[in-house]
């Protein structure tokens, strides 16, 4: 998989980051969700995970695809 950097949202040393892949997908580096209630609500299978990202990164995806 080849990753192409799109945007980094630095905030106090933390940097959620968005990449486009050569497979028609996106990879998101984000904040680890450590809220047990939220994770329970998501009901994730063991082979999946979830991260929290700023709205600005999602807007960047929309601009990239537009």
mmJSON file of the N, C-alpha and C atoms, coordinates in Angstrom:
{"data_MODEL":{"atom_site":{
"group_PDB":["ATOM","ATOM","ATOM","ATOM","ATOM","ATOM","ATOM","ATOM","ATOM","ATOM","ATOM","ATOM","ATOM","ATOM","ATOM","ATOM","ATOM","ATOM","ATOM","ATOM","ATOM","ATOM","ATOM","ATOM","ATOM","ATOM","ATOM","ATOM","ATOM","ATOM","ATOM","ATOM","ATOM","ATOM","ATOM","ATOM","ATOM","ATOM","ATOM","ATOM","ATOM","ATOM","ATOM","ATOM","ATOM","ATOM","ATOM","ATOM","ATOM","ATOM","ATOM","ATOM","ATOM","ATOM","ATOM","ATOM","ATOM","ATOM","ATOM","ATOM","ATOM","ATOM","ATOM","ATOM","ATOM","ATOM","ATOM","ATOM","ATOM","ATOM","ATOM","ATOM","ATOM","ATOM","ATOM","ATOM","ATOM","ATOM","ATOM","ATOM","ATOM","ATOM","ATOM","ATOM","ATOM","ATOM","ATOM","ATOM","ATOM","ATOM","ATOM","ATOM","ATOM","ATOM","ATOM","ATOM","ATOM","ATOM","ATOM","ATOM","ATOM","ATOM","ATOM","ATOM","ATOM","ATOM","ATOM","ATOM","ATOM","ATOM","ATOM","ATOM","ATOM","ATOM","ATOM","ATOM","ATOM","ATOM","ATOM","ATOM","ATOM","ATOM","ATOM","ATOM","ATOM","ATOM","ATOM","ATOM","ATOM","ATOM","ATOM","ATOM","ATOM","ATOM","ATOM","ATOM","ATOM","ATOM","ATOM","ATOM","ATOM","ATOM","ATOM","ATOM","ATOM","ATOM","ATOM","ATOM","ATOM","ATOM","ATOM","ATOM","ATOM","ATOM","ATOM","ATOM","ATOM","ATOM","ATOM","ATOM","ATOM","ATOM","ATOM","ATOM","ATOM","ATOM","ATOM","ATOM","ATOM","ATOM","ATOM","ATOM","ATOM","ATOM","ATOM","ATOM","ATOM","ATOM","ATOM","ATOM","ATOM","ATOM","ATOM","ATOM","ATOM","ATOM","ATOM","ATOM","ATOM","ATOM","ATOM","ATOM","ATOM","ATOM","ATOM","ATOM","ATOM","ATOM"],
"id":[1,2,3,4,5,6,7,8,9,10,11,12,13,14,15,16,17,18,19,20,21,22,23,24,25,26,27,28,29,30,31,32,33,34,35,36,37,38,39,40,41,42,43,44,45,46,47,48,49,50,51,52,53,54,55,56,57,58,59,60,61,62,63,64,65,66,67,68,69,70,71,72,73,74,75,76,77,78,79,80,81,82,83,84,85,86,87,88,89,90,91,92,93,94,95,96,97,98,99,100,101,102,103,104,105,106,107,108,109,110,111,112,113,114,115,116,117,118,119,120,121,122,123,124,125,126,127,128,129,130,131,132,133,134,135,136,137,138,139,140,141,142,143,144,145,146,147,148,149,150,151,152,153,154,155,156,157,158,159,160,161,162,163,164,165,166,167,168,169,170,171,172,173,174,175,176,177,178,179,180,181,182,183,184,185,186,187,188,189,190,191,192,193,194,195,196,197,198],
"type_symbol":["N","C","C","N","C","C","N","C","C","N","C","C","N","C","C","N","C","C","N","C","C","N","C","C","N","C","C","N","C","C","N","C","C","N","C","C","N","C","C","N","C","C","N","C","C","N","C","C","N","C","C","N","C","C","N","C","C","N","C","C","N","C","C","N","C","C","N","C","C","N","C","C","N","C","C","N","C","C","N","C","C","N","C","C","N","C","C","N","C","C","N","C","C","N","C","C","N","C","C","N","C","C","N","C","C","N","C","C","N","C","C","N","C","C","N","C","C","N","C","C","N","C","C","N","C","C","N","C","C","N","C","C","N","C","C","N","C","C","N","C","C","N","C","C","N","C","C","N","C","C","N","C","C","N","C","C","N","C","C","N","C","C","N","C","C","N","C","C","N","C","C","N","C","C","N","C","C","N","C","C","N","C","C","N","C","C","N","C","C","N","C","C","N","C","C","N","C","C"],
"label_atom_id":["N","CA","C","N","CA","C","N","CA","C","N","CA","C","N","CA","C","N","CA","C","N","CA","C","N","CA","C","N","CA","C","N","CA","C","N","CA","C","N","CA","C","N","CA","C","N","CA","C","N","CA","C","N","CA","C","N","CA","C","N","CA","C","N","CA","C","N","CA","C","N","CA","C","N","CA","C","N","CA","C","N","CA","C","N","CA","C","N","CA","C","N","CA","C","N","CA","C","N","CA","C","N","CA","C","N","CA","C","N","CA","C","N","CA","C","N","CA","C","N","CA","C","N","CA","C","N","CA","C","N","CA","C","N","CA","C","N","CA","C","N","CA","C","N","CA","C","N","CA","C","N","CA","C","N","CA","C","N","CA","C","N","CA","C","N","CA","C","N","CA","C","N","CA","C","N","CA","C","N","CA","C","N","CA","C","N","CA","C","N","CA","C","N","CA","C","N","CA","C","N","CA","C","N","CA","C","N","CA","C","N","CA","C","N","CA","C","N","CA","C","N","CA","C","N","CA","C","N","CA","C"],
"label_alt_id":[null,null,null,null,null,null,null,null,null,null,null,null,null,null,null,null,null,null,null,null,null,null,null,null,null,null,null,null,null,null,null,null,null,null,null,null,null,null,null,null,null,null,null,null,null,null,null,null,null,null,null,null,null,null,null,null,null,null,null,null,null,null,null,null,null,null,null,null,null,null,null,null,null,null,null,null,null,null,null,null,null,null,null,null,null,null,null,null,null,null,null,null,null,null,null,null,null,null,null,null,null,null,null,null,null,null,null,null,null,null,null,null,null,null,null,null,null,null,null,null,null,null,null,null,null,null,null,null,null,null,null,null,null,null,null,null,null,null,null,null,null,null,null,null,null,null,null,null,null,null,null,null,null,null,null,null,null,null,null,null,null,null,null,null,null,null,null,null,null,null,null,null,null,null,null,null,null,null,null,null,null,null,null,null,null,null,null,null,null,null,null,null,null,null,null,null,null,null],
"label_comp_id":["UNK","UNK","UNK","UNK","UNK","UNK","UNK","UNK","UNK","UNK","UNK","UNK","UNK","UNK","UNK","UNK","UNK","UNK","UNK","UNK","UNK","UNK","UNK","UNK","UNK","UNK","UNK","UNK","UNK","UNK","UNK","UNK","UNK","UNK","UNK","UNK","UNK","UNK","UNK","UNK","UNK","UNK","UNK","UNK","UNK","UNK","UNK","UNK","UNK","UNK","UNK","UNK","UNK","UNK","UNK","UNK","UNK","UNK","UNK","UNK","UNK","UNK","UNK","UNK","UNK","UNK","UNK","UNK","UNK","UNK","UNK","UNK","UNK","UNK","UNK","UNK","UNK","UNK","UNK","UNK","UNK","UNK","UNK","UNK","UNK","UNK","UNK","UNK","UNK","UNK","UNK","UNK","UNK","UNK","UNK","UNK","UNK","UNK","UNK","UNK","UNK","UNK","UNK","UNK","UNK","UNK","UNK","UNK","UNK","UNK","UNK","UNK","UNK","UNK","UNK","UNK","UNK","UNK","UNK","UNK","UNK","UNK","UNK","UNK","UNK","UNK","UNK","UNK","UNK","UNK","UNK","UNK","UNK","UNK","UNK","UNK","UNK","UNK","UNK","UNK","UNK","UNK","UNK","UNK","UNK","UNK","UNK","UNK","UNK","UNK","UNK","UNK","UNK","UNK","UNK","UNK","UNK","UNK","UNK","UNK","UNK","UNK","UNK","UNK","UNK","UNK","UNK","UNK","UNK","UNK","UNK","UNK","UNK","UNK","UNK","UNK","UNK","UNK","UNK","UNK","UNK","UNK","UNK","UNK","UNK","UNK","UNK","UNK","UNK","UNK","UNK","UNK","UNK","UNK","UNK","UNK","UNK","UNK"],
"label_asym_id":["A","A","A","A","A","A","A","A","A","A","A","A","A","A","A","A","A","A","A","A","A","A","A","A","A","A","A","A","A","A","A","A","A","A","A","A","A","A","A","A","A","A","A","A","A","A","A","A","A","A","A","A","A","A","A","A","A","A","A","A","A","A","A","A","A","A","A","A","A","A","A","A","A","A","A","A","A","A","A","A","A","A","A","A","A","A","A","A","A","A","A","A","A","A","A","A","A","A","A","A","A","A","A","A","A","A","A","A","A","A","A","A","A","A","A","A","A","A","A","A","A","A","A","A","A","A","A","A","A","A","A","A","A","A","A","A","A","A","A","A","A","A","A","A","A","A","A","A","A","A","A","A","A","A","A","A","A","A","A","A","A","A","A","A","A","A","A","A","A","A","A","A","A","A","A","A","A","A","A","A","A","A","A","A","A","A","A","A","A","A","A","A","A","A","A","A","A","A"],
"label_entity_id":["1","1","1","1","1","1","1","1","1","1","1","1","1","1","1","1","1","1","1","1","1","1","1","1","1","1","1","1","1","1","1","1","1","1","1","1","1","1","1","1","1","1","1","1","1","1","1","1","1","1","1","1","1","1","1","1","1","1","1","1","1","1","1","1","1","1","1","1","1","1","1","1","1","1","1","1","1","1","1","1","1","1","1","1","1","1","1","1","1","1","1","1","1","1","1","1","1","1","1","1","1","1","1","1","1","1","1","1","1","1","1","1","1","1","1","1","1","1","1","1","1","1","1","1","1","1","1","1","1","1","1","1","1","1","1","1","1","1","1","1","1","1","1","1","1","1","1","1","1","1","1","1","1","1","1","1","1","1","1","1","1","1","1","1","1","1","1","1","1","1","1","1","1","1","1","1","1","1","1","1","1","1","1","1","1","1","1","1","1","1","1","1","1","1","1","1","1","1"],
"label_seq_id":[1,1,1,2,2,2,3,3,3,4,4,4,5,5,5,6,6,6,7,7,7,8,8,8,9,9,9,10,10,10,11,11,11,12,12,12,13,13,13,14,14,14,15,15,15,16,16,16,17,17,17,18,18,18,19,19,19,20,20,20,21,21,21,22,22,22,23,23,23,24,24,24,25,25,25,26,26,26,27,27,27,28,28,28,29,29,29,30,30,30,31,31,31,32,32,32,33,33,33,34,34,34,35,35,35,36,36,36,37,37,37,38,38,38,39,39,39,40,40,40,41,41,41,42,42,42,43,43,43,44,44,44,45,45,45,46,46,46,47,47,47,48,48,48,49,49,49,50,50,50,51,51,51,52,52,52,53,53,53,54,54,54,55,55,55,56,56,56,57,57,57,58,58,58,59,59,59,60,60,60,61,61,61,62,62,62,63,63,63,64,64,64,65,65,65,66,66,66],
"pdbx_PDB_ins_code":[null,null,null,null,null,null,null,null,null,null,null,null,null,null,null,null,null,null,null,null,null,null,null,null,null,null,null,null,null,null,null,null,null,null,null,null,null,null,null,null,null,null,null,null,null,null,null,null,null,null,null,null,null,null,null,null,null,null,null,null,null,null,null,null,null,null,null,null,null,null,null,null,null,null,null,null,null,null,null,null,null,null,null,null,null,null,null,null,null,null,null,null,null,null,null,null,null,null,null,null,null,null,null,null,null,null,null,null,null,null,null,null,null,null,null,null,null,null,null,null,null,null,null,null,null,null,null,null,null,null,null,null,null,null,null,null,null,null,null,null,null,null,null,null,null,null,null,null,null,null,null,null,null,null,null,null,null,null,null,null,null,null,null,null,null,null,null,null,null,null,null,null,null,null,null,null,null,null,null,null,null,null,null,null,null,null,null,null,null,null,null,null,null,null,null,null,null,null],
"Cartn_x":[0.848,0.0,0.893,0.586,1.317,0.446,1.012,0.289,0.724,-0.256,0.012,-0.535,0.341,-0.047,-1.038,-2.122,-3.083,-3.049,-3.194,-3.252,-2.939,-2.306,-2.028,-2.684,-3.338,-4.013,-3.322,-2.231,-1.456,-2.173,-2.177,-2.808,-2.107,-1.197,-0.515,0.346,1.03,1.904,1.205,-0.115,-0.866,-1.189,-1.131,-1.274,-2.149,-3.48,-4.294,-3.888,-3.777,-3.261,-4.114,-4.254,-5.044,-4.161,-4.291,-3.55,-4.525,-4.203,-4.917,-4.054,-4.67,-3.904,-4.027,-3.213,-3.302,-4.36,-5.156,-6.2,-7.602,-7.674,-8.974,-9.566,-8.705,-9.149,-8.368,-8.764,-8.054,-7.594,-6.474,-5.972,-5.98,-6.55,-6.65,-5.876,-4.974,-4.305,-5.05,-5.565,-6.347,-6.167,-7.005,-6.954,-7.573,-6.889,-7.407,-8.648,-9.693,-10.917,-10.779,-10.758,-10.595,-11.834,-12.955,-14.229,-14.957,-15.01,-15.621,-17.066,-17.837,-19.23,-19.303,-18.473,-18.465,-18.045,-17.006,-16.547,-17.608,-18.318,-19.394,-20.504,-20.821,-21.844,-21.465,-20.182,-19.717,-19.799,-19.68,-19.769,-18.81,-17.541,-16.527,-16.125,-15.963,-15.386,-13.917,-13.358,-11.996,-10.94,-11.216,-10.227,-10.343,-11.205,-11.373,-11.034,-10.794,-10.565,-11.224,-11.303,-11.887,-11.001,-10.933,-10.193,-11.076,-10.778,-11.505,-10.655,-11.295,-10.569,-11.301,-10.562,-11.191,-12.042,-13.066,-13.943,-13.162,-12.129,-11.349,-10.762,-10.384,-9.84,-10.911,-12.114,-13.198,-13.538,-13.478,-13.706,-12.627,-11.399,-10.312,-10.585,-11.122,-11.491,-12.515,-13.51,-14.538,-13.922,-12.969,-12.309,-11.485,-10.794,-9.972,-10.822,-11.989,-12.846,-13.713,-13.889,-14.766,-14.192],
"Cartn_y":[-1.174,0.0,1.237,2.173,3.438,4.521,5.272,6.345,7.698,8.543,9.916,10.844,11.642,12.583,13.602,13.862,14.886,16.061,15.761,16.853,16.364,17.224,16.972,18.089,17.749,18.725,18.755,19.5,19.558,20.388,19.869,20.567,20.141,20.956,20.662,19.411,19.182,18.027,16.781,16.781,15.653,15.964,14.963,15.242,14.229,14.352,13.52,13.789,12.734,12.857,12.041,12.553,11.902,11.558,10.327,9.856,9.262,9.36,8.659,7.47,6.333,5.168,4.966,4.085,3.733,2.652,2.359,1.33,1.932,3.274,3.933,4.078,4.1,4.241,5.361,5.656,6.629,5.96,6.422,5.974,7.197,7.013,8.1,7.732,8.603,8.495,9.464,8.984,9.866,9.563,10.195,10.022,8.687,7.926,6.662,6.934,6.186,6.326,5.462,6.097,5.344,5.441,5.804,5.893,4.553,3.737,2.407,2.43,3.432,3.536,3.75,4.635,4.89,3.638,2.964,1.744,0.654,0.544,-0.442,-0.128,1.14,1.566,1.198,1.29,0.959,-0.541,-1.364,-2.817,-3.318,-2.953,-3.293,-4.76,-5.406,-6.749,-6.672,-7.764,-7.764,-7.351,-7.464,-7.108,-5.646,-4.857,-3.45,-2.554,-1.281,-0.276,1.018,1.98,3.272,4.368,5.48,6.654,7.874,8.891,10.151,11.147,11.874,12.835,14.173,15.261,16.577,16.699,17.484,17.737,18.243,19.033,19.601,18.521,17.379,16.306,15.728,15.602,15.103,16.084,17.364,18.383,18.296,17.971,17.828,16.655,15.556,14.433,14.907,15.648,16.138,17.003,17.845,18.679,17.817,16.81,15.933,15.156,14.718,13.908,14.772,16.052,16.947,17.255],
"Cartn_z":[0.0,0.0,0.0,-0.884,-0.937,-0.295,0.659,1.337,0.804,0.514,0.099,1.172,1.758,2.8,2.241,2.994,2.598,3.56,4.846,5.808,7.203,7.985,9.396,10.184,11.274,12.113,13.466,13.557,14.796,15.84,17.065,18.176,19.46,19.937,21.194,21.145,20.014,19.891,19.379,19.354,18.824,17.371,16.531,15.104,14.386,14.46,13.592,12.141,11.366,10.001,9.05,7.839,6.813,5.62,5.124,3.954,2.947,1.68,0.611,0.214,-0.088,-0.515,-2.021,-2.541,-3.959,-4.188,-3.172,-3.278,-3.257,-3.408,-3.396,-2.007,-0.993,0.393,1.075,2.307,3.121,4.404,4.94,6.232,7.144,8.32,9.285,10.534,10.916,12.21,13.112,14.229,15.085,16.553,17.337,18.779,19.166,19.997,20.495,21.345,21.077,21.859,23.105,24.253,25.497,26.379,25.782,26.486,26.33,27.39,27.294,26.789,27.192,26.748,25.232,24.716,23.27,22.507,22.985,22.312,22.35,23.47,23.566,22.555,22.41,21.461,20.03,19.711,18.36,18.066,19.107,18.935,17.849,17.981,16.977,17.044,15.889,15.888,16.32,16.748,17.292,16.27,14.985,13.962,13.5,14.149,13.796,14.976,14.673,15.697,15.249,16.128,15.802,16.359,15.637,16.102,15.934,16.706,16.632,15.851,14.927,14.092,14.08,13.856,13.766,12.497,12.569,11.429,10.213,10.453,9.344,8.438,9.002,8.173,7.253,7.742,6.892,5.782,6.105,5.068,3.989,4.397,3.431,2.478,3.008,2.136,1.099,1.538,0.613,-0.477,-0.126,-1.139,-2.095,-1.567,-2.4,-3.409,-2.972,-3.84,-4.768,-4.398,-5.165,-6.466],
"occupancy":[1.0,1.0,1.0,1.0,1.0,1.0,1.0,1.0,1.0,1.0,1.0,1.0,1.0,1.0,1.0,1.0,1.0,1.0,1.0,1.0,1.0,1.0,1.0,1.0,1.0,1.0,1.0,1.0,1.0,1.0,1.0,1.0,1.0,1.0,1.0,1.0,1.0,1.0,1.0,1.0,1.0,1.0,1.0,1.0,1.0,1.0,1.0,1.0,1.0,1.0,1.0,1.0,1.0,1.0,1.0,1.0,1.0,1.0,1.0,1.0,1.0,1.0,1.0,1.0,1.0,1.0,1.0,1.0,1.0,1.0,1.0,1.0,1.0,1.0,1.0,1.0,1.0,1.0,1.0,1.0,1.0,1.0,1.0,1.0,1.0,1.0,1.0,1.0,1.0,1.0,1.0,1.0,1.0,1.0,1.0,1.0,1.0,1.0,1.0,1.0,1.0,1.0,1.0,1.0,1.0,1.0,1.0,1.0,1.0,1.0,1.0,1.0,1.0,1.0,1.0,1.0,1.0,1.0,1.0,1.0,1.0,1.0,1.0,1.0,1.0,1.0,1.0,1.0,1.0,1.0,1.0,1.0,1.0,1.0,1.0,1.0,1.0,1.0,1.0,1.0,1.0,1.0,1.0,1.0,1.0,1.0,1.0,1.0,1.0,1.0,1.0,1.0,1.0,1.0,1.0,1.0,1.0,1.0,1.0,1.0,1.0,1.0,1.0,1.0,1.0,1.0,1.0,1.0,1.0,1.0,1.0,1.0,1.0,1.0,1.0,1.0,1.0,1.0,1.0,1.0,1.0,1.0,1.0,1.0,1.0,1.0,1.0,1.0,1.0,1.0,1.0,1.0,1.0,1.0,1.0,1.0,1.0,1.0],
"B_iso_or_equiv":[0.0,0.0,0.0,0.0,0.0,0.0,0.0,0.0,0.0,0.0,0.0,0.0,0.0,0.0,0.0,0.0,0.0,0.0,0.0,0.0,0.0,0.0,0.0,0.0,0.0,0.0,0.0,0.0,0.0,0.0,0.0,0.0,0.0,0.0,0.0,0.0,0.0,0.0,0.0,0.0,0.0,0.0,0.0,0.0,0.0,0.0,0.0,0.0,0.0,0.0,0.0,0.0,0.0,0.0,0.0,0.0,0.0,0.0,0.0,0.0,0.0,0.0,0.0,0.0,0.0,0.0,0.0,0.0,0.0,0.0,0.0,0.0,0.0,0.0,0.0,0.0,0.0,0.0,0.0,0.0,0.0,0.0,0.0,0.0,0.0,0.0,0.0,0.0,0.0,0.0,0.0,0.0,0.0,0.0,0.0,0.0,0.0,0.0,0.0,0.0,0.0,0.0,0.0,0.0,0.0,0.0,0.0,0.0,0.0,0.0,0.0,0.0,0.0,0.0,0.0,0.0,0.0,0.0,0.0,0.0,0.0,0.0,0.0,0.0,0.0,0.0,0.0,0.0,0.0,0.0,0.0,0.0,0.0,0.0,0.0,0.0,0.0,0.0,0.0,0.0,0.0,0.0,0.0,0.0,0.0,0.0,0.0,0.0,0.0,0.0,0.0,0.0,0.0,0.0,0.0,0.0,0.0,0.0,0.0,0.0,0.0,0.0,0.0,0.0,0.0,0.0,0.0,0.0,0.0,0.0,0.0,0.0,0.0,0.0,0.0,0.0,0.0,0.0,0.0,0.0,0.0,0.0,0.0,0.0,0.0,0.0,0.0,0.0,0.0,0.0,0.0,0.0,0.0,0.0,0.0,0.0,0.0,0.0],
"pdbx_formal_charge":[null,null,null,null,null,null,null,null,null,null,null,null,null,null,null,null,null,null,null,null,null,null,null,null,null,null,null,null,null,null,null,null,null,null,null,null,null,null,null,null,null,null,null,null,null,null,null,null,null,null,null,null,null,null,null,null,null,null,null,null,null,null,null,null,null,null,null,null,null,null,null,null,null,null,null,null,null,null,null,null,null,null,null,null,null,null,null,null,null,null,null,null,null,null,null,null,null,null,null,null,null,null,null,null,null,null,null,null,null,null,null,null,null,null,null,null,null,null,null,null,null,null,null,null,null,null,null,null,null,null,null,null,null,null,null,null,null,null,null,null,null,null,null,null,null,null,null,null,null,null,null,null,null,null,null,null,null,null,null,null,null,null,null,null,null,null,null,null,null,null,null,null,null,null,null,null,null,null,null,null,null,null,null,null,null,null,null,null,null,null,null,null,null,null,null,null,null,null],
"auth_seq_id":[1,1,1,2,2,2,3,3,3,4,4,4,5,5,5,6,6,6,7,7,7,8,8,8,9,9,9,10,10,10,11,11,11,12,12,12,13,13,13,14,14,14,15,15,15,16,16,16,17,17,17,18,18,18,19,19,19,20,20,20,21,21,21,22,22,22,23,23,23,24,24,24,25,25,25,26,26,26,27,27,27,28,28,28,29,29,29,30,30,30,31,31,31,32,32,32,33,33,33,34,34,34,35,35,35,36,36,36,37,37,37,38,38,38,39,39,39,40,40,40,41,41,41,42,42,42,43,43,43,44,44,44,45,45,45,46,46,46,47,47,47,48,48,48,49,49,49,50,50,50,51,51,51,52,52,52,53,53,53,54,54,54,55,55,55,56,56,56,57,57,57,58,58,58,59,59,59,60,60,60,61,61,61,62,62,62,63,63,63,64,64,64,65,65,65,66,66,66],
"auth_comp_id":["UNK","UNK","UNK","UNK","UNK","UNK","UNK","UNK","UNK","UNK","UNK","UNK","UNK","UNK","UNK","UNK","UNK","UNK","UNK","UNK","UNK","UNK","UNK","UNK","UNK","UNK","UNK","UNK","UNK","UNK","UNK","UNK","UNK","UNK","UNK","UNK","UNK","UNK","UNK","UNK","UNK","UNK","UNK","UNK","UNK","UNK","UNK","UNK","UNK","UNK","UNK","UNK","UNK","UNK","UNK","UNK","UNK","UNK","UNK","UNK","UNK","UNK","UNK","UNK","UNK","UNK","UNK","UNK","UNK","UNK","UNK","UNK","UNK","UNK","UNK","UNK","UNK","UNK","UNK","UNK","UNK","UNK","UNK","UNK","UNK","UNK","UNK","UNK","UNK","UNK","UNK","UNK","UNK","UNK","UNK","UNK","UNK","UNK","UNK","UNK","UNK","UNK","UNK","UNK","UNK","UNK","UNK","UNK","UNK","UNK","UNK","UNK","UNK","UNK","UNK","UNK","UNK","UNK","UNK","UNK","UNK","UNK","UNK","UNK","UNK","UNK","UNK","UNK","UNK","UNK","UNK","UNK","UNK","UNK","UNK","UNK","UNK","UNK","UNK","UNK","UNK","UNK","UNK","UNK","UNK","UNK","UNK","UNK","UNK","UNK","UNK","UNK","UNK","UNK","UNK","UNK","UNK","UNK","UNK","UNK","UNK","UNK","UNK","UNK","UNK","UNK","UNK","UNK","UNK","UNK","UNK","UNK","UNK","UNK","UNK","UNK","UNK","UNK","UNK","UNK","UNK","UNK","UNK","UNK","UNK","UNK","UNK","UNK","UNK","UNK","UNK","UNK","UNK","UNK","UNK","UNK","UNK","UNK"],
"auth_asym_id":["A","A","A","A","A","A","A","A","A","A","A","A","A","A","A","A","A","A","A","A","A","A","A","A","A","A","A","A","A","A","A","A","A","A","A","A","A","A","A","A","A","A","A","A","A","A","A","A","A","A","A","A","A","A","A","A","A","A","A","A","A","A","A","A","A","A","A","A","A","A","A","A","A","A","A","A","A","A","A","A","A","A","A","A","A","A","A","A","A","A","A","A","A","A","A","A","A","A","A","A","A","A","A","A","A","A","A","A","A","A","A","A","A","A","A","A","A","A","A","A","A","A","A","A","A","A","A","A","A","A","A","A","A","A","A","A","A","A","A","A","A","A","A","A","A","A","A","A","A","A","A","A","A","A","A","A","A","A","A","A","A","A","A","A","A","A","A","A","A","A","A","A","A","A","A","A","A","A","A","A","A","A","A","A","A","A","A","A","A","A","A","A","A","A","A","A","A","A"],
"auth_atom_id":["N","CA","C","N","CA","C","N","CA","C","N","CA","C","N","CA","C","N","CA","C","N","CA","C","N","CA","C","N","CA","C","N","CA","C","N","CA","C","N","CA","C","N","CA","C","N","CA","C","N","CA","C","N","CA","C","N","CA","C","N","CA","C","N","CA","C","N","CA","C","N","CA","C","N","CA","C","N","CA","C","N","CA","C","N","CA","C","N","CA","C","N","CA","C","N","CA","C","N","CA","C","N","CA","C","N","CA","C","N","CA","C","N","CA","C","N","CA","C","N","CA","C","N","CA","C","N","CA","C","N","CA","C","N","CA","C","N","CA","C","N","CA","C","N","CA","C","N","CA","C","N","CA","C","N","CA","C","N","CA","C","N","CA","C","N","CA","C","N","CA","C","N","CA","C","N","CA","C","N","CA","C","N","CA","C","N","CA","C","N","CA","C","N","CA","C","N","CA","C","N","CA","C","N","CA","C","N","CA","C","N","CA","C","N","CA","C","N","CA","C","N","CA","C","N","CA","C","N","CA","C"],
"pdbx_PDB_model_num":[1,1,1,1,1,1,1,1,1,1,1,1,1,1,1,1,1,1,1,1,1,1,1,1,1,1,1,1,1,1,1,1,1,1,1,1,1,1,1,1,1,1,1,1,1,1,1,1,1,1,1,1,1,1,1,1,1,1,1,1,1,1,1,1,1,1,1,1,1,1,1,1,1,1,1,1,1,1,1,1,1,1,1,1,1,1,1,1,1,1,1,1,1,1,1,1,1,1,1,1,1,1,1,1,1,1,1,1,1,1,1,1,1,1,1,1,1,1,1,1,1,1,1,1,1,1,1,1,1,1,1,1,1,1,1,1,1,1,1,1,1,1,1,1,1,1,1,1,1,1,1,1,1,1,1,1,1,1,1,1,1,1,1,1,1,1,1,1,1,1,1,1,1,1,1,1,1,1,1,1,1,1,1,1,1,1,1,1,1,1,1,1,1,1,1,1,1,1]
}}}
